[in-house]
Amino acid sequence: MESSFPTEQVYDSDMDQRPQTPPAETVQPTDGSPYPPFPGVEPYDTVRSIDDERAHRLHVCALGYRIFGSMRWGQLGDGHISARDPEWTDHFWLLDWGIPFGQATADRLVLVGPGGRVRDRSGDYTGAVNTAGYNIHAPLLEARPDAVSAAHTHTPYGTPWSANVSPFLAISQESCAFVFDQGLFDDEEVEVLSYDGGKRIAAATGSAKLCILRNHGLLTVGHSVEEAVGWFVMAERVAEVHVKAPNAIPISDEAAAVAASTLGDPHAGWRLFQWLGAGLDS
Ligand SMILES: [Zn+2]
């Protein structure tokens, strides 16, 4: 996104004071990307121990819920963000039932196992999570071993757009991240009451980062929690453009592919999360 791409240094009006080279600390990424690091954020490709990775996933999963809460999403208990456990890879973490998204913390997440069995942080079996949360996330994460997380909630533009039963077109910059990498779940199981419904969603998603669930809303998938949440928020922005510009004319596939090459990779989704989380991370 051009507004965040540090392609040039901005200097004050005193051109005589303009340095020949920017200060080194502003141009030295630590993760191989062309971007400077985010203050206080571990680099994109940080390798962690199992315990540290679990703690990280729990931290960013809770932060993802708070990001959704800051947008007034999930107020009706609609939606979920999953984080696959790094050790028990057929288990994933979700926010415990009844916790407002804006109050999500790592210690309020619960571990969901095969069959929907739910344990708290102490390992004790506890109540249940949202049924659709299990039915959507379990088969999706099973079908996508490359994925760590999926994100879904009912949003002001994603849900209306989904009722058109149409994929996104390349009608805005951010749209290009999805137009070559999206699925459409054209199915009437809008409440996802069955595990089989989730398996059909996983099949419709395929290897894509986005699935538009007919008459329901948006679902995104990421190789990290950060990526899934970043894609979700950007997909909602794309849906807003689609709803507000019903007669929009898309750019060419060739031009869209150029934008997709920088906007659509996993690192881009991760960066979106860092912008979203800044100020909500405590
Ligand atoms: Zn839903």
Residues whose N, C-alpha, C, O or C-beta is under 5 A from the ligand:
A	BS01	ZN	none
